[in-house]
Amino acid sequence: MSATLVPVAPPKTLRELFMGFFWIGARSFGGVMPWAYRTMVEERRWLTHADFTETIGLCQFLPGPNIGNASIVLGKRWFGLAGSVVAFLGLMALPFIWVLALFIVYSDLSSNATLKAVVTGVGAAGAGLFIGTAVKLGRPLAKKPAALALIAACFLLVAVARVSLLMVVPIGLGVAVFAARRGWL
Amino acid sequence: MSLVELGLYFALLSLVSVGGLPSVMPEMQRFVVDVKGWLTPADFIQAFAVGQAAPGPNVLIASLIGWKVGGLPGAFVALGSICFPAAVIAWWVAELWDRFKDSPWRKAIQRAIAPIVVGMILSGGVVLATPGSPDWRLWLIAGLAAAGMLATKLNPLWLLGAGAALGALLL
């Protein structure tokens, strides 16, 4: 660490918290996480790298959008309930308007066949990014047969048999916790 | 009426959305397209595409589905109900989680969630790439995007852009 860096300190006011998360949302083309890191760890220095990683690690397996959870958890840590609300609204405000505006423009033009093909292509590529993400997250599990069996079972139930997640998640988690306690995962 | 139904269902989904929005995409599609018929399969993949291309958390795709079902109120209801229950859990659990740092249960839960999340995100990708009947062109685009993501460190926007170009050529 160079000596010129400002020391790590949490935001001092709710306004500062709001603006930080607003700025994350405003710039987050192509994924929010890298911008969250840049804003909170590198630019505003609210958090250390280790603290950021740990917080995101927790948020990744809580239900809900990861970065949304991070805004709730960090907002609470710094300002309590008001902080959670302010950080969440700051994060969502601009992207919410953006996405609706883009969708309205698109809906007006969607009778155009080429545009429809382009957007469907983007959708298929987005689906591919999910598959890539699953492979990335699944790699560390590849040597554990119980983990592979759980992944396969989830996939067959959800994607092939189209069973509701409201059934699959609670039952799957129950089985997985059992397997983990036995040391299979 | 459909907004109340949408809100309640998304609130339930919020509770099982471990791994974030990608995990619940197959279920959203099943509910709003297959069960309710509020959106066509083509509507759904296009709403998803716009949500992916726009900046911001990808949970905003929920607001586009809400918009299709019930305009601006629908957008607010969908986004609020997919976020709120999970936000309440995050609010309560964050401290609890620190307190149980060394508990064997915490470690078991952490290890248990990983394969479930992987299975659901994988399902999400496959379901989204198969909006109606199976179409090799969509699978090709999805496969290339997945390969591009794993083989390079490109900003995902480039991969979505490549998908747009391939869509214009093939579809």
Chai-1 contact restraints between the chains, C-beta under 6 A:
chainA,res_idxA,chainB,res_idxB,connection_type,confidence,min_distance_angstrom,max_distance_angstrom,comment,restraint_id
A,G25,B,G56,contact,1.0,0.0,6.0,A-B,restraint_1
A,S28,B,P55,contact,1.0,0.0,6.0,A-B,restraint_2
A,S28,B,G56,contact,1.0,0.0,6.0,A-B,restraint_3
A,F29,B,P55,contact,1.0,0.0,6.0,A-B,restraint_4
A,F29,B,L157,contact,1.0,0.0,6.0,A-B,restraint_5
A,G30,B,N155,contact,1.0,0.0,6.0,A-B,restraint_6
A,G30,B,P156,contact,1.0,0.0,6.0,A-B,restraint_7
A,G30,B,L157,contact,1.0,0.0,6.0,A-B,restraint_8
A,G31,B,P156,contact,1.0,0.0,6.0,A-B,restraint_9
A,V32,B,P57,contact,1.0,0.0,6.0,A-B,restraint_10
A,L58,B,W97,contact,1.0,0.0,6.0,A-B,restraint_11
A,F61,B,V18,contact,1.0,0.0,6.0,A-B,restraint_12
A,F61,B,I113,contact,1.0,0.0,6.0,A-B,restraint_13
A,L62,B,A90,contact,1.0,0.0,6.0,A-B,restraint_14
A,P63,B,L15,contact,1.0,0.0,6.0,A-B,restraint_15
A,P63,B,S17,contact,1.0,0.0,6.0,A-B,restraint_16
A,P63,B,V18,contact,1.0,0.0,6.0,A-B,restraint_17
A,P63,B,A86,contact,1.0,0.0,6.0,A-B,restraint_18
A,G64,B,S17,contact,1.0,0.0,6.0,A-B,restraint_19
A,G64,B,A86,contact,1.0,0.0,6.0,A-B,restraint_20
A,P65,B,G20,contact,1.0,0.0,6.0,A-B,restraint_21
A,P65,B,L21,contact,1.0,0.0,6.0,A-B,restraint_22
A,P65,B,P57,contact,1.0,0.0,6.0,A-B,restraint_23
A,P65,B,V59,contact,1.0,0.0,6.0,A-B,restraint_24
A,N66,B,G20,contact,1.0,0.0,6.0,A-B,restraint_25
A,I67,B,P57,contact,1.0,0.0,6.0,A-B,restraint_26
A,G68,B,P57,contact,1.0,0.0,6.0,A-B,restraint_27
A,G68,B,C83,contact,1.0,0.0,6.0,A-B,restraint_28
A,N69,B,A90,contact,1.0,0.0,6.0,A-B,restraint_29
A,I72,B,A87,contact,1.0,0.0,6.0,A-B,restraint_30
A,I72,B,A90,contact,1.0,0.0,6.0,A-B,restraint_31
A,I72,B,W91,contact,1.0,0.0,6.0,A-B,restraint_32
A,V73,B,A90,contact,1.0,0.0,6.0,A-B,restraint_33
A,V73,B,A94,contact,1.0,0.0,6.0,A-B,restraint_34
A,K76,B,W91,contact,1.0,0.0,6.0,A-B,restraint_35
A,P95,B,P55,contact,1.0,0.0,6.0,A-B,restraint_36
A,P95,B,G56,contact,1.0,0.0,6.0,A-B,restraint_37
A,P95,B,L60,contact,1.0,0.0,6.0,A-B,restraint_38
A,W98,B,A54,contact,1.0,0.0,6.0,A-B,restraint_39
A,W98,B,P55,contact,1.0,0.0,6.0,A-B,restraint_40
A,V99,B,G51,contact,1.0,0.0,6.0,A-B,restraint_41
A,V99,B,A54,contact,1.0,0.0,6.0,A-B,restraint_42
A,V99,B,L60,contact,1.0,0.0,6.0,A-B,restraint_43
A,L102,B,V50,contact,1.0,0.0,6.0,A-B,restraint_44
A,L102,B,A54,contact,1.0,0.0,6.0,A-B,restraint_45
A,F103,B,V50,contact,1.0,0.0,6.0,A-B,restraint_46
A,F103,B,L64,contact,1.0,0.0,6.0,A-B,restraint_47
A,Y106,B,V50,contact,1.0,0.0,6.0,A-B,restraint_48
A,T114,B,A168,contact,1.0,0.0,6.0,A-B,restraint_49
A,A117,B,G167,contact,1.0,0.0,6.0,A-B,restraint_50
A,A117,B,A168,contact,1.0,0.0,6.0,A-B,restraint_51
A,A117,B,L171,contact,1.0,0.0,6.0,A-B,restraint_52
A,V118,B,A164,contact,1.0,0.0,6.0,A-B,restraint_53
A,V118,B,G167,contact,1.0,0.0,6.0,A-B,restraint_54
A,V118,B,A168,contact,1.0,0.0,6.0,A-B,restraint_55
A,V119,B,Q46,contact,1.0,0.0,6.0,A-B,restraint_56
A,V119,B,A49,contact,1.0,0.0,6.0,A-B,restraint_57
A,T120,B,I45,contact,1.0,0.0,6.0,A-B,restraint_58
A,T120,B,G167,contact,1.0,0.0,6.0,A-B,restraint_59
A,T120,B,L171,contact,1.0,0.0,6.0,A-B,restraint_60
A,G121,B,I141,contact,1.0,0.0,6.0,A-B,restraint_61
A,G121,B,G163,contact,1.0,0.0,6.0,A-B,restraint_62
A,G121,B,A164,contact,1.0,0.0,6.0,A-B,restraint_63
A,G121,B,L166,contact,1.0,0.0,6.0,A-B,restraint_64
A,G121,B,G167,contact,1.0,0.0,6.0,A-B,restraint_65
A,V122,B,A49,contact,1.0,0.0,6.0,A-B,restraint_66
A,V122,B,A53,contact,1.0,0.0,6.0,A-B,restraint_67
A,V122,B,L160,contact,1.0,0.0,6.0,A-B,restraint_68
A,V122,B,G163,contact,1.0,0.0,6.0,A-B,restraint_69
A,V122,B,A164,contact,1.0,0.0,6.0,A-B,restraint_70
A,G123,B,I45,contact,1.0,0.0,6.0,A-B,restraint_71
A,G123,B,F48,contact,1.0,0.0,6.0,A-B,restraint_72
A,G123,B,A49,contact,1.0,0.0,6.0,A-B,restraint_73
A,A124,B,A129,contact,1.0,0.0,6.0,A-B,restraint_74
A,A124,B,L138,contact,1.0,0.0,6.0,A-B,restraint_75
A,A124,B,I141,contact,1.0,0.0,6.0,A-B,restraint_76
A,A124,B,A142,contact,1.0,0.0,6.0,A-B,restraint_77
A,A124,B,G163,contact,1.0,0.0,6.0,A-B,restraint_78
A,A125,B,I141,contact,1.0,0.0,6.0,A-B,restraint_79
A,A125,B,A145,contact,1.0,0.0,6.0,A-B,restraint_80
A,A125,B,L159,contact,1.0,0.0,6.0,A-B,restraint_81
A,A125,B,L160,contact,1.0,0.0,6.0,A-B,restraint_82
A,A125,B,G163,contact,1.0,0.0,6.0,A-B,restraint_83
A,G126,B,Q52,contact,1.0,0.0,6.0,A-B,restraint_84
A,A127,B,G125,contact,1.0,0.0,6.0,A-B,restraint_85
A,A127,B,L128,contact,1.0,0.0,6.0,A-B,restraint_86
A,A127,B,A129,contact,1.0,0.0,6.0,A-B,restraint_87
A,A127,B,A142,contact,1.0,0.0,6.0,A-B,restraint_88
A,G128,B,A142,contact,1.0,0.0,6.0,A-B,restraint_89
A,G128,B,A145,contact,1.0,0.0,6.0,A-B,restraint_90
A,G128,B,A146,contact,1.0,0.0,6.0,A-B,restraint_91
A,L129,B,A145,contact,1.0,0.0,6.0,A-B,restraint_92
A,L129,B,M149,contact,1.0,0.0,6.0,A-B,restraint_93
A,L129,B,P156,contact,1.0,0.0,6.0,A-B,restraint_94
A,F130,B,P22,contact,1.0,0.0,6.0,A-B,restraint_95
A,F130,B,I121,contact,1.0,0.0,6.0,A-B,restraint_96
A,F130,B,G124,contact,1.0,0.0,6.0,A-B,restraint_97
A,F130,B,G125,contact,1.0,0.0,6.0,A-B,restraint_98
A,I131,B,G125,contact,1.0,0.0,6.0,A-B,restraint_99
A,I131,B,A146,contact,1.0,0.0,6.0,A-B,restraint_100
A,G132,B,A146,contact,1.0,0.0,6.0,A-B,restraint_101
A,G132,B,M149,contact,1.0,0.0,6.0,A-B,restraint_102
A,G132,B,L150,contact,1.0,0.0,6.0,A-B,restraint_103
A,T133,B,I121,contact,1.0,0.0,6.0,A-B,restraint_104
A,A134,B,V118,contact,1.0,0.0,6.0,A-B,restraint_105
A,A134,B,I121,contact,1.0,0.0,6.0,A-B,restraint_106
A,A134,B,L122,contact,1.0,0.0,6.0,A-B,restraint_107
A,L137,B,V118,contact,1.0,0.0,6.0,A-B,restraint_108
A,G138,B,V118,contact,1.0,0.0,6.0,A-B,restraint_109
A,L141,B,P115,contact,1.0,0.0,6.0,A-B,restraint_110
A,A147,B,P115,contact,1.0,0.0,6.0,A-B,restraint_111
A,L150,B,P115,contact,1.0,0.0,6.0,A-B,restraint_112
A,I151,B,P115,contact,1.0,0.0,6.0,A-B,restraint_113
A,I151,B,V118,contact,1.0,0.0,6.0,A-B,restraint_114
A,I151,B,G119,contact,1.0,0.0,6.0,A-B,restraint_115
A,C154,B,G119,contact,1.0,0.0,6.0,A-B,restraint_116
A,C154,B,M120,contact,1.0,0.0,6.0,A-B,restraint_117
A,F155,B,G119,contact,1.0,0.0,6.0,A-B,restraint_118
A,F155,B,L122,contact,1.0,0.0,6.0,A-B,restraint_119
A,F155,B,S123,contact,1.0,0.0,6.0,A-B,restraint_120
A,V158,B,P26,contact,1.0,0.0,6.0,A-B,restraint_121
A,V158,B,S123,contact,1.0,0.0,6.0,A-B,restraint_122
A,A159,B,S123,contact,1.0,0.0,6.0,A-B,restraint_123
A,A159,B,V126,contact,1.0,0.0,6.0,A-B,restraint_124
A,A159,B,V127,contact,1.0,0.0,6.0,A-B,restraint_125
A,R162,B,R30,contact,1.0,0.0,6.0,A-B,restraint_126
A,L165,B,V16,contact,1.0,0.0,6.0,A-B,restraint_127
A,L165,B,E27,contact,1.0,0.0,6.0,A-B,restraint_128
A,V169,B,V16,contact,1.0,0.0,6.0,A-B,restraint_129
A,G172,B,I116,contact,1.0,0.0,6.0,A-B,restraint_130
A,L173,B,I116,contact,1.0,0.0,6.0,A-B,restraint_131
A,A176,B,A112,contact,1.0,0.0,6.0,A-B,restraint_132
A,A176,B,I116,contact,1.0,0.0,6.0,A-B,restraint_133
A,V177,B,A108,contact,1.0,0.0,6.0,A-B,restraint_134
A,V177,B,A112,contact,1.0,0.0,6.0,A-B,restraint_135
A,A180,B,A108,contact,1.0,0.0,6.0,A-B,restraint_136
A,A180,B,R111,contact,1.0,0.0,6.0,A-B,restraint_137
A,A180,B,A112,contact,1.0,0.0,6.0,A-B,restraint_138
A,R181,B,A108,contact,1.0,0.0,6.0,A-B,restraint_139
A,L185,B,R111,contact,1.0,0.0,6.0,A-B,restraint_140
